[in-house]
Amino acid sequence: MISWVAIDTDIGDNPKLWELADSIGNSTGIPLESCVGLVTMLLGKVASHAHDGDIAGVPDRLLEEWARWRGKPGGFAPHFRRIFVTDGVITGWAKRQGKLIDHIEKVKERDRKRKSIRNSSGIPTGTVPDLTVHNRTTTTKRARGEKEITDPRVDTVIAHYQTLHPQRRPGPKERRAVWHALEKLSYSVEDVLAAISGNASDPWHKERRKHELSYVLRDNEHIDRFRLQPKPLPEYDEAIHGPMVSDGVISDRMDLMTSPARAAEWARVCRLEGRQAS
């Protein structure tokens, strides 16, 4: 979690900061700008490790490490405590960092509630860390009042979808997309099935494997486009339908020709025979 601390815009004019710079600069000659950096680094660490501003229990050595003090040990922390700390707490901390304190307390309270929910379910704390996200998601959905969709029409559509896409495993998101198309957009089961079939047979979408139900059933435009998708004709197969031309007679199943090369041959034969190619 990233926390922010409030820094005065005129921190460089703060008399206490000047006093600190003079106190620690007697032996090091530290400039004011470096002193601003030391204090800013220190306040950031206090926000993370002592968010109430109480540093009475923080050793001087650790305090100087938080500030990234690289001078003589004990050359920074005592002066900072004398100038900026009252009764162990950084002076004015609650006033300046009130929003930060409230935010951290809310996060802690939320974590306590989550831990309480896991404990009340009989799951020992810390034994199943991989289930934390799953439990949180389930709890959030219940809190929002979401229910699992058990509409038999949705089951019919999902079964058809899996027949066309056996490698896919539709989940709650896909079931909601189907239910939305049926209930909110008022399409029939047959219309939804036709849209899924149209998308599955479209060459552009087949090449890109773009068959997600949330995409196919996104809105009226998508559903209508896919359900009205022309069904591709099967390829003419001479082994099944016989030769295209036999004794100068064109096969009556030439309507099955979809190959451009075969269609061109058909038109050529039609011209030779004086027939109209339809």
Secondary structure, DSSP 8 states (H G I E B T S, - for coil): --------TTGGG-HHHHHHHHHHHHHH---HHHHHHHHHHHHHHHHHH-TT-B-TTS-HHHHHHHTT--SSTTSSHHHHHHHHEETTEETTHHHHSHHHHHHHHHHHHHHHHHHHHHHHTT--TTT-GGGHHHHHHHHHHHHHT------HHHHHHHHHHHHH-TT----HHHHHHHHIIIIIS---HHHHHHHHHHHHH-HHHHHHT---HHHHTSSHHHHHHHHT---------HHHH--SEETTEE-TTGGG---HHHHHHHHHHHHHHT----
